């Protein structure tokens, strides 16, 4: 059971506290909805405390919504405390709630440590929140892009997709950072950067298609470099020895692959 402020203990508060800790997730969901529909600061501690331990995603989201219904002047300072919690879920949900409130003044609370958090869920949430809260200033956005690209190649497919989406949401400001990352000696980083660039150019491109194409480009890079070096050492090309056409870029190859797949169907 989530502890509540004893100076405001009432039978109603006790019922709410018990319902938020009920075994049935539907009961917890309805209770969070009811609390948010009738916001009262007395429920602040209950909601924050439950966010740290609630196992159901939909209930957690409803808890965050209920917190957004309370006055931000009392909610934000309490949420800030959770950002330093030892519980990874408490930190993640506090960040998620910040994104829902959307108060730009809380941008300063998003630290490099959060963006680099060892827990994937905390880091993923921090990436998303940072993009929501970053000031509309090109230097700030570039600094954030430079920080986020340091996480390229991290984690499984879902983690990488989250990072790519966060970067793409920053807009064209990410292009220089991605170009540098695409030259990384780490194939996973280079491929992830290439896939993100494909998504920046065409957000409708599927992430898996973009990543597969970027991996292909990275894998072929040494062969292309060797071929270019050989051609350079052989001297100027004659019309008979010149290559007939330039190798298509990643985006053109991805589109061609999609057209081919449709034709096969």
C-alpha positions as CSV (number, residue, x, y, z in Angstrom):
1,X,0.0,0.0,0.0
2,X,1.3,3.5,-0.9
3,X,1.8,5.6,2.2
4,X,-0.2,8.8,2.4
5,X,0.2,12.1,4.3
6,X,-1.2,11.3,7.8
7,X,-2.4,14.8,8.3
8,X,-5.0,14.2,5.5
9,X,-6.0,10.7,6.3
10,X,-9.7,10.2,5.7
11,X,-11.8,7.1,5.0
12,X,-12.0,8.3,1.3
13,X,-8.2,8.6,1.0
14,X,-7.8,5.2,2.5
15,X,-10.2,3.7,0.0
16,X,-8.3,5.3,-2.8
17,X,-5.0,4.1,-1.5
18,X,-6.3,0.6,-1.2
19,X,-7.8,0.7,-4.7
20,X,-4.6,2.0,-6.3
21,X,-2.9,-1.1,-4.8
22,X,-5.7,-3.6,-5.7
23,X,-4.7,-6.9,-7.4
24,X,-7.1,-6.3,-10.3
25,X,-5.4,-3.9,-12.8
26,X,-8.9,-2.7,-14.0
27,X,-9.7,-1.5,-10.5
28,X,-6.4,0.4,-10.4
29,X,-7.0,1.9,-13.8
30,X,-10.5,3.1,-12.9
31,X,-9.2,4.5,-9.6
32,X,-6.5,6.5,-11.3
33,X,-9.0,7.8,-13.8
34,X,-11.4,8.9,-11.0
35,X,-8.5,10.6,-9.1
36,X,-7.5,12.5,-12.3
37,X,-11.1,13.4,-13.1
38,X,-11.5,15.0,-9.6
39,X,-8.0,16.4,-9.0
40,X,-7.0,17.0,-5.4
41,X,-3.5,17.7,-4.1
42,X,-4.0,15.3,-1.3
43,X,-3.5,12.5,-3.8
44,X,-0.1,13.7,-5.0
45,X,2.0,11.4,-2.8
46,X,-0.3,8.4,-3.6
47,X,0.0,8.9,-7.4
48,X,3.8,9.5,-7.3
49,X,4.4,6.6,-5.1
50,X,2.3,4.3,-7.2
51,X,4.1,5.3,-10.4
52,X,7.3,3.8,-9.0
53,X,5.8,0.3,-8.5
54,X,2.8,0.0,-10.9
55,X,3.4,-3.0,-13.2
56,X,0.7,-2.3,-15.8
57,X,1.7,0.2,-18.6
58,X,-1.9,1.5,-19.1
59,X,-2.3,2.1,-15.4
60,X,1.0,3.9,-15.2
61,X,0.0,6.1,-18.1
62,X,-3.3,7.0,-16.3
63,X,-1.4,7.8,-13.1
64,X,0.8,10.2,-15.1
65,X,-2.3,11.8,-16.6
66,X,-3.8,12.2,-13.1
67,X,-0.6,14.0,-12.0
68,X,-0.9,16.4,-15.0
69,X,-4.3,17.4,-13.6
70,X,-2.8,18.7,-10.4
71,X,-1.3,22.2,-10.1
72,X,2.2,22.1,-11.6
73,X,3.6,24.3,-8.9
74,X,3.1,21.4,-6.4
75,X,3.5,18.5,-8.9
76,X,6.8,19.5,-10.6
77,X,9.0,19.8,-7.4
78,X,7.7,16.4,-6.3
79,X,8.4,14.8,-9.6
80,X,11.9,16.3,-9.7
81,X,12.7,14.3,-6.5
82,X,11.8,11.1,-8.3
83,X,14.4,11.8,-11.0
84,X,17.1,10.9,-8.4
85,X,15.3,7.8,-7.2
86,X,17.1,4.5,-6.9
87,X,14.1,2.8,-8.6
88,X,14.5,2.7,-12.3
89,X,10.8,2.7,-12.9
90,X,10.4,5.8,-10.6
91,X,12.9,7.7,-12.7
92,X,11.4,6.5,-16.0
93,X,7.9,7.4,-15.0
94,X,8.9,10.8,-13.6
95,X,10.5,11.6,-17.0
96,X,7.4,10.4,-18.8
97,X,5.2,12.6,-16.6
98,X,7.5,15.6,-17.4
99,X,6.9,15.0,-21.1
100,X,3.1,15.0,-20.5
101,X,3.2,18.3,-18.5
102,X,5.5,19.8,-21.2
103,X,6.8,22.7,-19.0
104,X,9.9,24.0,-20.9
105,X,11.4,25.3,-17.7
106,X,12.1,21.7,-16.7
107,X,14.6,21.2,-19.6
108,X,17.4,22.0,-17.2
109,X,16.5,18.9,-15.2
110,X,17.4,16.6,-18.1
111,X,21.0,15.6,-17.5
112,X,23.6,13.8,-19.5
113,X,23.4,11.1,-16.9
114,X,19.8,10.5,-17.7
115,X,20.4,10.4,-21.5
116,X,23.2,7.8,-20.8
117,X,21.3,5.9,-18.1
118,X,22.4,2.2,-18.0
119,X,18.7,1.2,-17.8
120,X,17.4,1.1,-21.4
121,X,13.8,2.2,-20.4
122,X,15.1,5.2,-18.4
123,X,17.4,6.2,-21.3
124,X,14.6,5.8,-23.9
125,X,12.2,7.9,-21.9
126,X,14.9,10.6,-21.4
127,X,15.6,10.7,-25.1
128,X,12.0,11.3,-25.9
129,X,11.5,13.9,-23.1
130,X,14.6,15.8,-24.1
131,X,13.4,16.3,-27.6
132,X,10.0,17.5,-26.2
133,X,11.6,20.0,-23.8
134,X,14.7,21.2,-25.6
135,X,14.5,25.0,-26.3
136,X,13.8,26.1,-29.8
137,X,17.4,27.2,-30.2
138,X,19.7,25.7,-32.9
139,X,22.8,25.5,-30.6
140,X,20.8,23.7,-27.9
141,X,19.3,21.3,-30.5
142,X,22.8,20.6,-32.0
143,X,24.2,19.9,-28.5
144,X,21.4,17.5,-27.9
145,X,21.9,15.8,-31.2
146,X,25.6,15.4,-30.5
147,X,24.8,13.8,-27.2
148,X,22.2,11.5,-28.5
149,X,24.4,10.1,-31.3
150,X,26.7,8.8,-28.7
151,X,24.1,6.2,-28.0
152,X,23.9,5.0,-31.6
153,X,24.3,1.2,-31.8
154,X,23.0,0.7,-28.3
155,X,20.6,-2.1,-27.3
156,X,18.1,-4.1,-29.3
157,X,15.9,-3.2,-32.2
158,X,13.3,-1.4,-30.0
159,X,15.9,0.7,-28.2
160,X,17.5,1.7,-31.5
161,X,14.2,2.6,-33.0
162,X,13.4,4.8,-30.0
163,X,16.7,6.7,-30.5
164,X,16.2,7.1,-34.2
165,X,12.7,8.5,-33.6
166,X,14.1,10.9,-31.1
167,X,16.8,12.1,-33.4
168,X,14.5,12.4,-36.4
169,X,12.1,14.5,-34.3
170,X,14.9,17.0,-33.8
171,X,14.8,17.7,-37.6
172,X,17.5,18.6,-40.0
173,X,19.8,19.8,-37.3
174,X,20.9,16.2,-36.7
175,X,22.4,15.8,-40.2
176,X,26.0,16.8,-39.4
177,X,26.1,14.6,-36.3
178,X,24.8,11.6,-38.3
179,X,27.4,12.1,-41.0
180,X,30.1,11.9,-38.4
181,X,28.6,8.9,-36.8
182,X,28.2,7.1,-40.1
183,X,32.0,7.1,-40.5
184,X,32.4,5.3,-37.2
185,X,34.7,2.3,-37.1
186,X,32.0,0.5,-35.2
187,X,29.7,-1.2,-37.8
188,X,26.7,-1.1,-35.4
189,X,27.1,2.6,-34.9
190,X,27.6,3.4,-38.6
191,X,24.6,1.3,-39.6
192,X,22.4,2.8,-37.0
193,X,23.5,6.3,-38.1
194,X,22.8,5.4,-41.8
195,X,19.3,4.0,-40.9
196,X,18.5,7.2,-39.0
197,X,19.6,9.3,-41.9
198,X,17.3,7.3,-44.2
199,X,14.4,8.0,-41.8
200,X,15.3,11.7,-41.7
201,X,15.1,11.9,-45.5
202,X,11.9,9.8,-45.7
203,X,10.0,9.3,-42.4
204,X,7.7,6.8,-44.2
205,X,10.6,4.4,-44.6
206,X,10.2,1.4,-42.3
207,X,13.0,1.2,-39.6
208,X,13.8,-2.4,-40.4
209,X,14.1,-1.7,-44.1
210,X,16.3,1.3,-43.4
211,X,18.5,-0.6,-41.0
212,X,19.0,-3.5,-43.3
213,X,19.9,-1.2,-46.2
214,X,22.3,0.8,-43.9
215,X,24.0,-2.5,-42.8
216,X,24.5,-3.5,-46.4
217,X,26.1,-0.1,-47.2
218,X,28.4,-0.4,-44.2
219,X,29.4,-4.0,-45.2
220,X,30.2,-2.9,-48.8
221,X,32.2,0.1,-47.8
222,X,35.6,-1.7,-47.6
223,X,35.0,-3.2,-51.0
224,X,34.1,0.1,-52.5
225,X,37.1,1.8,-50.9
226,X,39.4,-0.9,-52.3
227,X,37.9,-0.6,-55.7
228,X,38.3,3.2,-55.7
229,X,42.0,2.8,-54.6
230,X,42.6,0.3,-57.4
231,X,41.0,2.6,-59.9
232,X,43.1,5.5,-58.8
233,X,46.3,3.5,-59.0
234,X,45.4,2.4,-62.6
235,X,45.3,5.9,-63.8
236,X,42.6,7.8,-65.8
237,X,39.7,5.7,-67.1
238,X,39.0,5.3,-70.8
239,X,35.5,5.1,-72.1
240,X,35.9,1.3,-72.5
241,X,37.0,0.8,-68.9
242,X,34.8,3.3,-67.2
243,X,32.0,1.9,-65.0
244,X,28.6,2.2,-66.7
245,X,26.8,3.9,-63.9
246,X,27.2,5.2,-60.3
247,X,26.3,2.8,-57.5
248,X,22.9,3.9,-56.2
249,X,22.8,5.6,-52.8
250,X,21.1,4.1,-49.7
251,X,17.7,5.8,-50.3
252,X,17.5,4.8,-53.9
253,X,18.5,1.2,-53.1
254,X,15.9,1.0,-50.4
255,X,13.2,2.3,-52.7
256,X,14.3,-0.2,-55.4
257,X,14.1,-3.0,-52.9
258,X,10.5,-2.0,-51.9
259,X,9.4,-1.9,-55.6
260,X,11.0,-5.3,-56.1
261,X,9.1,-6.8,-53.1
262,X,5.8,-5.4,-54.4
263,X,6.5,-6.9,-57.8
264,X,7.2,-10.3,-56.3
265,X,3.8,-10.1,-54.5
